[in-house]
């Protein structure tokens, strides 16, 4: 939900909910604006979002349960810094989960669902052409989540959403230096293409083939046994994830101090803005 948009329609003192704050921090991780190892100071985050330290602490505890944040006694919170074993486990888990989700997608997808995947890939390609790396990263993750949503496996979809956040941390930690690109300012952030568009187009082609759809202009419909085509589509997804993992270099970047108010611009204003005529929003 776009909190700023809601402020135009509701009055009273609008306070960001815990879910809003959680999602904004997750977005900053997925967009690779928060580097692994970055210290998350409760006071600074509270000022950035215009809420109390107590509210921030609850969000950080939730993020720690999701393994996006690490909490240490007397040291506070930092953005999680995945180990090599963590990285391998995440990709192993994604391969297992997304193989199943692909099969369920094939069973349930409508032509409109395929159109949404095409639109997502095209939007990602446009974002890359315009140099909007953050948008490209979000859309890259969105491609995988669209498949999960159509697959209608709620447990796996929830797991995948968390694994995608952790994948961003892994990519920031272990992207090969030659592929690293800064996201914001001069911070030495490793930015890497989570999924190249041509890889997503390859997955889409396999999904179309599995459903008995034409895979391109003038291409005949694949007449191989359905089970074989479905397994090939699942294998294509696993191969795609394996390609990402195999391209990683397991050495770590150095975290840098970041201004939380600069990282989350306008969030505190959103929590304080007053518009007449509507009730106060309840704290989450």
C-alpha positions as CSV (number, residue, x, y, z in Angstrom):
1,X,0.0,0.0,0.0
2,X,1.3,3.5,-0.9
3,X,1.0,5.3,2.4
4,X,1.6,8.8,0.9
5,X,-1.3,8.2,-1.5
6,X,-3.6,7.3,1.4
7,X,-2.7,10.6,3.1
8,X,-4.5,12.5,0.3
9,X,-7.8,10.8,1.2
10,X,-7.7,10.5,5.0
11,X,-7.3,13.1,7.7
12,X,-6.3,13.3,11.3
13,X,-2.8,12.4,12.4
14,X,-1.7,9.6,10.1
15,X,0.9,7.3,11.6
16,X,2.7,4.7,9.7
17,X,1.8,1.2,10.8
18,X,4.3,-1.4,11.8
19,X,3.5,-3.2,8.6
20,X,4.3,0.0,6.6
21,X,7.6,0.4,8.3
22,X,8.5,-3.3,7.9
23,X,7.7,-3.1,4.2
24,X,9.7,0.1,3.6
25,X,12.8,-1.5,5.3
26,X,12.3,-4.7,3.3
27,X,12.0,-2.6,0.1
28,X,15.3,-0.9,1.0
29,X,16.9,-4.4,1.3
30,X,15.4,-5.7,-2.0
31,X,16.4,-2.5,-3.8
32,X,19.9,-3.0,-2.3
33,X,19.9,0.4,-0.6
34,X,20.7,-1.2,2.8
35,X,24.1,-2.9,2.8
36,X,24.6,-6.1,4.8
37,X,26.2,-5.2,8.2
38,X,24.6,-1.7,8.2
39,X,23.8,-0.7,11.8
40,X,20.1,0.0,12.4
41,X,20.0,2.5,15.3
42,X,16.5,2.6,16.9
43,X,16.6,6.4,17.6
44,X,17.6,7.2,14.0
45,X,15.0,4.9,12.5
46,X,12.4,6.4,14.8
47,X,13.3,9.9,13.6
48,X,13.3,8.7,10.0
49,X,9.8,7.2,10.3
50,X,8.4,9.7,12.9
51,X,7.6,6.9,15.4
52,X,8.8,5.8,18.8
53,X,11.8,3.6,19.5
54,X,9.4,1.0,20.9
55,X,7.6,0.7,17.6
56,X,10.9,0.4,15.7
57,X,12.1,-2.3,18.2
58,X,9.1,-4.4,17.4
59,X,9.7,-4.1,13.7
60,X,13.3,-5.0,14.1
61,X,12.4,-8.1,16.1
62,X,10.0,-9.2,13.3
63,X,12.8,-8.6,10.7
64,X,15.2,-10.7,12.9
65,X,12.7,-13.6,12.9
66,X,12.7,-13.3,9.1
67,X,16.6,-13.4,9.1
68,X,16.8,-10.0,7.4
69,X,18.2,-8.3,10.5
70,X,20.6,-9.6,13.2
71,X,20.0,-8.6,16.9
72,X,22.8,-8.8,19.3
73,X,22.6,-8.1,23.1
74,X,24.2,-4.7,24.0
75,X,25.1,-4.1,20.3
76,X,21.7,-3.6,18.7
77,X,20.5,-4.4,15.2
78,X,22.3,-4.7,11.9
79,X,21.2,-5.7,8.5
80,X,22.0,-9.4,8.3
81,X,25.2,-10.5,6.6
82,X,24.6,-14.0,5.2
83,X,27.3,-16.6,5.5
84,X,28.3,-18.7,2.6
85,X,26.3,-21.6,4.0
86,X,23.3,-19.2,4.3
87,X,23.6,-18.3,0.7
88,X,23.7,-21.9,-0.5
89,X,20.8,-22.9,1.7
90,X,18.7,-20.0,0.4
91,X,19.2,-21.0,-3.3
92,X,18.6,-24.6,-2.4
93,X,15.4,-23.7,-0.7
94,X,14.3,-21.5,-3.7
95,X,15.0,-24.3,-6.2
96,X,12.8,-26.7,-4.3
97,X,10.0,-24.2,-3.7
98,X,10.0,-22.6,-7.1
99,X,10.1,-25.9,-8.9
100,X,6.8,-26.8,-7.2
101,X,5.4,-23.3,-7.8
102,X,6.1,-23.5,-11.5
103,X,4.2,-26.8,-11.8
104,X,1.2,-25.4,-10.0
105,X,1.4,-22.2,-12.1
106,X,1.1,-24.3,-15.2
107,X,-1.9,-26.1,-13.9
108,X,-3.8,-22.9,-13.0
109,X,-2.6,-20.1,-15.2
110,X,-5.0,-18.2,-17.4
111,X,-3.9,-16.3,-20.6
112,X,-4.2,-13.1,-18.5
113,X,-1.6,-14.5,-16.0
114,X,0.8,-15.1,-18.9
115,X,0.1,-11.5,-20.1
116,X,1.1,-10.2,-16.6
117,X,4.4,-12.0,-16.8
118,X,5.1,-10.5,-20.2
119,X,4.2,-7.0,-18.8
120,X,6.5,-7.6,-15.8
121,X,9.4,-8.5,-18.1
122,X,8.8,-5.6,-20.4
123,X,8.7,-3.2,-17.4
124,X,11.9,-4.6,-16.1
125,X,13.6,-4.2,-19.4
126,X,12.4,-0.6,-19.6
127,X,13.7,0.1,-16.1
128,X,17.1,-1.3,-17.1
129,X,17.2,0.8,-20.2
130,X,16.5,3.9,-18.1
131,X,19.1,3.0,-15.6
132,X,16.5,2.6,-12.8
133,X,18.3,-0.3,-11.0
134,X,16.0,-0.2,-7.9
135,X,12.9,-0.6,-10.1
136,X,14.5,-3.4,-12.1
137,X,15.3,-5.3,-8.9
138,X,11.8,-4.9,-7.6
139,X,10.4,-6.1,-10.9
140,X,12.8,-9.0,-11.0
141,X,11.5,-10.2,-7.7
142,X,8.0,-9.5,-8.8
143,X,8.3,-11.9,-11.7
144,X,8.9,-14.7,-9.3
145,X,6.2,-13.6,-6.9
146,X,3.6,-13.5,-9.8
147,X,4.3,-17.2,-10.5
148,X,3.9,-17.9,-6.8
149,X,0.6,-16.0,-6.5
150,X,-1.0,-17.8,-9.4
151,X,0.3,-21.1,-8.1
152,X,-2.0,-20.5,-5.0
153,X,0.3,-22.2,-2.5
154,X,0.1,-19.7,0.4
155,X,2.8,-21.3,2.5
156,X,5.4,-21.4,-0.3
157,X,4.5,-17.9,-1.4
158,X,5.2,-16.5,2.1
159,X,8.4,-18.4,2.2
160,X,9.5,-17.2,-1.2
161,X,8.8,-13.5,-0.3
162,X,11.2,-13.9,2.6
163,X,13.8,-15.8,0.6
164,X,13.7,-13.0,-2.1
165,X,14.7,-10.4,0.6
166,X,17.5,-12.7,1.8
167,X,18.6,-13.2,-1.8
168,X,19.1,-9.4,-2.1
169,X,21.4,-9.5,0.9
170,X,23.3,-12.4,-0.6
171,X,23.7,-10.6,-3.9
172,X,25.0,-7.5,-2.2
173,X,27.5,-9.6,-0.2
174,X,28.7,-11.9,-2.9
175,X,28.3,-10.2,-6.3
176,X,31.5,-10.5,-8.3
177,X,33.4,-7.2,-8.1
178,X,33.4,-6.8,-11.9
179,X,29.6,-6.9,-11.9
180,X,29.2,-4.5,-9.0
181,X,27.3,-1.2,-9.6
182,X,26.5,1.4,-7.0
183,X,22.8,2.0,-6.2
184,X,23.0,5.3,-4.4
185,X,25.6,8.0,-3.8
186,X,29.2,6.9,-3.6
187,X,28.6,4.1,-1.1
188,X,30.6,1.0,-2.1
189,X,27.5,-1.1,-2.6
190,X,27.7,-4.2,-4.7
191,X,24.8,-4.2,-7.1
192,X,24.1,-7.2,-9.3
193,X,21.4,-8.2,-11.6
194,X,19.3,-10.6,-9.6
195,X,17.7,-12.0,-12.7
196,X,18.5,-10.9,-16.3
197,X,15.5,-10.3,-18.4
198,X,16.5,-12.9,-21.0
199,X,16.6,-15.5,-18.3
200,X,13.0,-14.6,-17.4
201,X,12.0,-14.8,-21.0
202,X,13.5,-18.3,-21.1
203,X,11.4,-19.3,-18.1
204,X,8.3,-17.8,-19.7
205,X,8.9,-19.7,-23.0
206,X,9.2,-22.9,-21.0
207,X,5.9,-22.1,-19.2
208,X,4.1,-21.5,-22.5
209,X,5.4,-24.7,-23.9
210,X,4.3,-26.7,-20.9
211,X,0.7,-25.3,-21.3
212,X,0.7,-26.2,-25.0
213,X,0.9,-22.6,-26.1
214,X,2.9,-21.3,-29.0
215,X,6.3,-20.1,-27.7
216,X,6.7,-17.4,-30.4
217,X,5.7,-16.1,-33.8
218,X,5.6,-18.9,-36.3
219,X,6.7,-21.5,-33.7
220,X,4.7,-24.8,-33.6
221,X,3.0,-25.9,-30.4
222,X,5.2,-28.3,-28.5
223,X,3.6,-31.8,-28.8
224,X,5.8,-33.7,-26.4
225,X,4.0,-35.4,-23.4
226,X,2.6,-32.9,-20.9
227,X,4.6,-34.3,-17.9
228,X,7.8,-33.9,-19.8
229,X,7.1,-30.3,-20.7
230,X,6.1,-29.5,-17.1
231,X,9.3,-31.0,-15.7
232,X,11.3,-29.1,-18.3
233,X,9.7,-25.8,-17.2
234,X,10.5,-26.6,-13.5
235,X,14.1,-27.5,-14.5
236,X,14.4,-24.2,-16.4
237,X,13.5,-22.3,-13.3
238,X,16.0,-24.3,-11.2
239,X,18.7,-23.8,-13.9
240,X,18.0,-20.0,-13.7
241,X,18.5,-20.0,-9.9
242,X,21.6,-22.1,-10.2
243,X,23.0,-19.7,-12.7
244,X,22.6,-16.8,-10.3
245,X,24.2,-18.8,-7.4
246,X,27.1,-20.0,-9.6
247,X,27.9,-16.4,-10.5
248,X,28.6,-15.4,-6.9
249,X,32.0,-14.7,-5.4
250,X,32.1,-15.4,-1.7
251,X,33.9,-12.4,-0.3
252,X,32.3,-9.6,1.7
253,X,32.0,-5.9,1.2
254,X,32.5,-3.4,4.0
255,X,29.4,-1.8,5.4
256,X,29.2,2.0,5.6
257,X,27.4,4.5,7.9
258,X,24.1,5.6,6.3
259,X,21.8,8.4,7.2
260,X,18.4,6.8,7.9
261,X,16.5,10.0,7.2
262,X,18.1,10.2,3.8
263,X,17.4,6.5,3.1
264,X,13.7,6.9,4.0
265,X,12.9,10.4,2.8
266,X,9.5,11.8,3.7
267,X,8.6,8.9,6.0
268,X,8.5,11.1,9.2
269,X,6.4,13.7,7.4
270,X,4.0,10.9,6.4
271,X,3.6,10.1,10.1
272,X,2.9,13.7,11.1
273,X,0.9,15.1,8.3
274,X,-2.5,16.3,9.4
275,X,-5.5,16.6,7.1
276,X,-8.9,17.7,8.3
277,X,-12.0,15.5,8.5
278,X,-10.9,12.0,9.2
279,X,-10.2,10.0,12.4
280,X,-6.8,9.2,13.8
281,X,-5.2,6.0,12.4
282,X,-4.7,3.3,15.0
283,X,-1.2,2.1,15.9
284,X,-0.5,-1.4,14.6
